[in-house]
Amino acid sequence: MERTTHSMTGVGFAAGPTELGELRIEVRTVNGRGFAAKLRLPPACSGFDAAIEELVRQHVHRGSVQVVVERAQVAPPLPDRELLRAVATGLNELATELRLPPPVFADVLQVVNASSRGDAMTSRPLPPKLRSLFEQALVDLTRHRRTEGAGTAGMIAALLDEFALAVQQVALRAPELAVLYRERLLQRVNDFIAHHLPQSPPAVDVIREVALFADRIDVAEELQRLQAHLGELRAVLGRGGEVGRRLEFLLQELLRETNTLGSKSPDAAMAHTVVAMKTAIERMKEQAANLE
């Protein structure tokens, strides 16, 4: 089964008839380190908070979610029918137990109104039509997040290609630099010795020092690790699913190796290439922060 990459940013809508009357549901998501849900519900939805959040969690695993439910009211709203039935049943059972007269509708309505002014009801399941409307809004949200996620993943893939080209440029330039700087350094050391030292040191000492410097500017290991990170980044994007945190970690490792590469290179042209590589990484980090 193919796993898709989702953006953490999106919006979904649904509207229609429910057990609570005509409702309009809006679900918005934005970037977040974990999962957080904020619900704005009408009084008729009292007690549905836990069921709504559980349903949202089935579709959204990371990000900040805002759920807004609006009720179309052309007349004063009637209490929830399911709530009325539950209260009536409870009052009837209590009246039978206490051997009191059965409650009338006014008694039931009074209890329901009193409870709505106090604390929210304990958790209750979503009635079928209301649950179906929430599912429609969440499916619409998922569609938007999938489309935006695919676009973001495509942008990251393009930036990875751009970064890979820069790595190739560095890989081609690095061996030339080692030879060039070894020759320059050896010439400068010999010139210094000839003008400032009464007696030349053994040639092996000079060659050893030059070799040590050439080793300090060798970037073969950094290039190898950069290639490995690039391969893993492409694999993560290809697998899909929840990729955001993994991408952020790998991009941080990519930046660390790029910084080391820049610090070891004494060449101006390569330094410019490294700056371009770091710019590409920052752009990828901005995009990856949008993915679930």
C-alpha distance (Angstrom), angle and dihedral (degrees) to the residues before:
residue distance angle dihedral
M1 . . .
E2 3.80 . .
R3 3.79 115.0 .
T4 3.78 116.5 -144.9
T5 3.79 127.5 -147.5
H6 3.79 114.8 -122.4
S7 3.76 130.0 -157.6
M8 3.79 116.8 -131.8
T9 3.81 88.8 -133.5
G10 3.78 121.0 78.0
V11 3.79 148.0 108.5
G12 3.79 134.5 -134.5
F13 3.81 131.4 -169.3
A14 3.80 136.8 -167.2
A15 3.80 133.4 166.5
G16 3.78 133.9 -179.6
P17 3.80 148.2 101.6
T18 3.80 120.5 -43.6
E19 3.78 139.0 164.7
L20 3.83 85.9 -84.3
G21 3.80 95.0 50.8
E22 3.81 129.0 -102.7
L23 3.81 110.5 -11.7
R24 3.79 136.6 -179.0
I25 3.82 116.1 -153.9
E26 3.79 125.2 -163.9
V27 3.80 123.4 -176.2
R28 3.83 118.8 -172.3
T29 3.80 128.3 -178.9
V30 3.80 131.3 -167.3
N31 3.80 135.5 174.0
G32 3.78 118.3 -61.0
R33 3.79 137.8 159.6
G34 3.81 91.3 -126.5
F35 3.80 137.4 -4.3
A36 3.81 120.9 -59.7
A37 3.79 127.6 163.2
K38 3.79 127.9 -162.3
L39 3.80 117.0 -169.7
R40 3.80 127.3 -161.2
L41 3.77 106.5 -171.5
P42 3.82 135.2 166.7
P43 3.83 118.4 -115.2
A44 3.81 90.4 -100.9
C45 3.84 88.2 66.8
S46 3.78 92.9 57.1
G47 3.80 110.0 141.2
F48 3.80 95.6 21.4
D49 3.83 94.7 93.9
A50 3.81 97.2 99.9
A51 3.82 93.8 43.6
I52 3.82 91.6 49.1
E53 3.82 93.1 49.0
E54 3.80 91.2 48.1
L55 3.80 90.1 51.9
V56 3.81 91.9 48.3
R57 3.82 90.7 50.7
Q58 3.80 89.5 58.8
H59 3.82 88.8 63.4
V60 3.83 103.5 29.0
H61 3.80 122.5 47.3
R62 3.79 102.1 169.8
G63 3.80 134.2 24.0
S64 3.79 140.3 51.2
V65 3.80 112.8 -65.6
Q66 3.80 128.1 -161.5
V67 3.80 118.7 -167.0
V68 3.79 118.4 -167.5
V69 3.81 121.9 -175.1
E70 3.80 118.3 -171.4
R71 3.77 124.0 -171.6
A72 3.80 121.8 -146.8
Q73 3.81 105.5 -133.4
V74 3.78 118.3 -172.5
A75 3.80 90.3 158.5
P76 3.78 135.7 18.5
P77 3.82 104.4 -64.2
L78 3.78 120.8 -110.0
P79 3.80 118.9 -135.0
D80 3.79 118.3 -94.9
R81 3.83 109.0 -76.8
E82 3.79 92.4 -141.0
L83 3.78 89.7 52.2
L84 3.82 91.2 49.1
R85 3.80 90.8 51.2
A86 3.80 92.5 48.3
V87 3.82 92.8 49.0
A88 3.82 92.5 44.9
T89 3.80 90.9 50.8
G90 3.77 91.7 49.3
L91 3.81 93.7 47.7
N92 3.81 91.8 48.0
E93 3.79 91.5 51.2
L94 3.80 91.2 47.8
A95 3.82 92.3 47.3
T96 3.82 90.9 50.7
E97 3.80 91.2 48.6
L98 3.79 92.7 49.7
R99 3.82 93.1 39.3
L100 3.77 92.6 -121.1
P101 3.82 130.0 142.4
P102 3.82 112.9 -80.8
P103 3.82 115.2 -98.0
V104 3.78 121.5 -102.2
F105 3.81 125.5 -138.2
A106 3.82 91.6 -94.5
D107 3.81 89.4 58.0
V108 3.80 91.5 51.5
L109 3.80 92.3 46.6
Q110 3.80 91.5 49.6
V111 3.81 92.3 53.5
V112 3.82 92.0 47.2
N113 3.82 92.7 49.8
A114 3.79 91.9 46.7
S115 3.83 91.5 51.7
S116 3.81 92.0 49.2
R117 3.81 90.1 57.3
G118 3.79 92.4 51.4
D119 3.77 132.1 51.6
A120 3.77 120.4 -31.2
M121 3.77 117.8 -88.2
T122 3.75 120.3 -99.3
S123 3.77 115.9 -92.7
R124 3.79 116.9 -64.6
P125 3.82 131.8 178.3
L126 3.76 122.3 -99.7
P127 3.81 114.5 -101.6
P128 3.83 113.7 -118.1
K129 3.82 100.3 -102.6
L130 3.79 93.4 44.4
R131 3.81 91.3 47.9
S132 3.81 90.4 49.2
L133 3.82 91.0 52.4
F134 3.81 90.9 50.7
E135 3.81 89.2 49.7
Q136 3.80 89.9 53.9
A137 3.82 91.6 52.2
L138 3.81 91.8 47.5
V139 3.81 92.6 48.2
D140 3.81 88.5 51.8
L141 3.82 89.3 48.9
T142 3.81 91.5 49.9
R143 3.80 91.1 50.7
H144 3.83 91.4 54.0
R145 3.81 92.5 44.8
R146 3.82 91.9 48.6
T147 3.81 92.6 50.7
E148 3.80 93.0 47.6
G149 3.81 91.3 43.2
A150 3.80 91.5 54.4
G151 3.80 90.4 51.0
T152 3.81 91.9 48.7
A153 3.81 92.3 48.2
G154 3.79 88.9 50.6
M155 3.81 91.1 53.0
I156 3.81 91.2 50.0
A157 3.82 90.6 48.9
A158 3.82 90.3 52.1
L159 3.81 90.7 49.8
L160 3.81 89.8 49.3
D161 3.81 89.0 55.2
E162 3.81 89.3 50.1
F163 3.80 90.3 49.2
A164 3.81 91.9 47.7
L165 3.82 90.7 55.0
A166 3.79 89.7 53.2
V167 3.82 90.1 50.6
Q168 3.80 89.0 52.6
Q169 3.80 90.1 52.2
V170 3.79 90.3 51.9
A171 3.82 91.6 46.8
L172 3.81 90.5 53.7
R173 3.79 93.7 45.5
A174 3.82 98.4 43.8
P175 3.86 98.6 73.1
E176 3.79 90.8 47.5
L177 3.80 89.9 52.2
A178 3.78 92.6 52.1
V179 3.81 91.6 53.9
L180 3.82 94.1 40.5
Y181 3.80 95.7 49.5
R182 3.78 92.7 42.1
E183 3.80 89.8 56.6
R184 3.81 93.9 43.6
L185 3.77 93.5 47.2
L186 3.78 93.2 47.0
Q187 3.82 90.4 51.1
R188 3.81 92.5 48.7
V189 3.80 92.4 47.5
N190 3.81 91.1 50.4
D191 3.82 91.2 47.7
F192 3.81 90.9 50.0
I193 3.79 92.1 48.6
A194 3.79 92.6 48.3
H195 3.82 93.5 52.2
H196 3.80 103.2 34.5
L197 3.79 110.6 27.1
P198 3.79 123.4 69.4
Q199 3.77 91.8 -147.8
S200 3.79 128.6 27.8
P201 3.82 116.0 -119.2
P202 3.77 118.1 -123.7
A203 3.79 112.2 -71.1
V204 3.79 90.8 -124.1
D205 3.82 90.5 62.7
V206 3.78 91.8 52.7
I207 3.79 92.5 47.4
R208 3.80 90.9 48.3
E209 3.81 92.5 53.8
V210 3.79 91.5 47.3
A211 3.80 90.1 49.3
L212 3.80 91.3 50.7
F213 3.80 90.5 53.4
A214 3.79 91.7 47.4
D215 3.80 88.9 51.8
R216 3.82 91.1 52.4
I217 3.81 91.3 57.1
D218 3.81 94.5 44.6
V219 3.82 109.6 117.6
A220 3.80 100.5 -179.3
E221 3.81 93.5 115.0
E222 3.79 92.9 48.2
L223 3.81 90.9 50.1
Q224 3.79 91.0 49.7
R225 3.82 92.3 51.3
L226 3.81 91.5 45.9
Q227 3.81 90.0 54.3
A228 3.80 90.2 49.2
H229 3.83 91.9 50.8
L230 3.79 90.8 47.9
G231 3.79 90.6 53.2
E232 3.80 92.0 49.6
L233 3.81 92.6 47.1
R234 3.80 90.9 53.3
A235 3.81 90.6 47.0
V236 3.82 91.9 51.8
L237 3.80 91.6 50.1
G238 3.79 90.0 47.8
R239 3.82 93.7 51.3
G240 3.81 92.5 53.8
G241 3.79 122.5 -169.3
E242 3.80 120.5 97.5
V243 3.81 99.7 -4.7
G244 3.81 103.9 146.5
R245 3.80 101.1 95.6
R246 3.81 93.8 41.1
L247 3.80 91.3 50.7
E248 3.81 91.5 49.2
F249 3.82 90.9 53.0
L250 3.81 94.3 47.1
L251 3.80 92.5 46.8
Q252 3.80 89.7 52.7
E253 3.81 88.8 53.3
L254 3.80 89.4 47.6
L255 3.80 89.9 53.6
R256 3.80 92.0 48.7
E257 3.80 92.8 54.3
T258 3.81 91.2 44.3
N259 3.80 90.8 53.2
T260 3.80 90.2 51.2
L261 3.78 89.5 48.5
G262 3.80 90.7 53.4
S263 3.79 93.8 47.4
K264 3.81 92.0 53.3
S265 3.79 96.8 48.4
P266 3.83 119.0 87.8
D267 3.81 92.1 -177.5
A268 3.82 120.4 105.8
A269 3.81 94.5 -149.6
M270 3.78 91.9 51.7
A271 3.79 90.1 46.5
H272 3.81 89.4 58.1
T273 3.80 89.7 49.8
V274 3.81 90.5 51.4
V275 3.81 90.4 51.8
A276 3.82 89.0 53.7
M277 3.81 89.8 49.1
K278 3.81 91.9 52.2
T279 3.80 90.4 48.5
A280 3.81 90.0 53.3
I281 3.80 90.5 50.1
E282 3.81 92.5 52.1
R283 3.80 90.3 50.3
M284 3.81 90.3 50.2
K285 3.82 91.1 49.2
E286 3.80 90.1 53.4
Q287 3.81 90.3 52.3
A288 3.80 95.0 43.1
A289 3.81 90.1 53.9
N290 3.82 86.9 66.8
L291 3.82 95.0 57.0
E292 3.77 125.6 92.3
